[in-house]
């Protein structure tokens, strides 16, 4: 099969918005710096801006992101930027865009717009024929339930082939999660450990010390389960749970991911403890009687031969004690424990995402001295060859989408399977418990992890 063509233009819908300012301009600059973006970049939005305004925004956003600036790269990038003003529901916007694109045949069309506009933009693009050869890169949240995700897929697939749709979850572009595939499938020594025979629990932590800040109205309509559990955390859990794919090919990988995701027992309210931090109700844009969760502890079960009976425990939320994103795979104790005592930690493979670090393995060793008493020793990878700085998640995902490689994007069946896992609890979520800012969440969450050694407390 011949490789798909590389995109010959990049179109940023939502170019005046927050995501563009915080992430996308930096990603575009970094791609340009690596010589991977030699195409026109068009920003589209409703705001009454000029091309100069867009260039100014891009320049300041890139500087504020802390990128060291190479003036030659910056000037070239700014020269390639154009602004197209228009309403996403007005067909003339797409006529102007098509004109501005000149003869581009396979533009990457990035929809960083409110989800309610995804299908309008996709339809508008199709009206002017940009569905032929164009690639749609769609931000999260992709729907707000299984039914709405199916409906959105139906609308998109009416005009675009699945091979043209790139459903973005920026966690899939994170280096430690890409490394997880290599760790798991390039090290045969891990495979015999990777199942309920040897694993006692898998713990996924994504705690954030910061609060919802100025995102009150978005967050209040969304909540933690839909903001990060349905997507980022289920993706992480699935990368741990999936079986070995037949090859590195995008569809072989995604087949195995979807297969694993489809074995998740649909969550019920008894599998989840929701929390809301004290003070959340005073945030601008939040309803005064809101029961939206800013914290979720979740007990997930994969009903597969590999994982039946092993809890996958997720703890995530805002305004918590520390900002940590980390996976801990905790192994079973020996059947007949010699040299162990009850306080001794268990074997654990830790994969840190934030703060960044290397995977580490906790083994039990003898404490120095005469007694045969055990202690935990953490073995951490030492990079023998400086690996250099990996691309940032958005940068990598843009690069992959421009190449037409879908490996790091959710497929139609994957996104629907992830919604099916959380749908029940989103519809009938149970009570929300108040917690102190700066704590680890509501005390009620302890019960979910009680039989699995509790929640991990600190970054590795
Ligand atoms: C986003 C969520 O998708 O991911 C945010 O909307 C969350 O609420 C963010 O803070 C976390 O991403 P990262 O890459 O900073 O861990």
Boltz pocket constraint, residues with backbone or C-beta under 6 A from the ligand:
constraints:
  - pocket:
      binder: B
      contacts: [[A, 170], [A, 208], [A, 227], [A, 228], [A, 325], [A, 354]]
      max_distance: 6.0
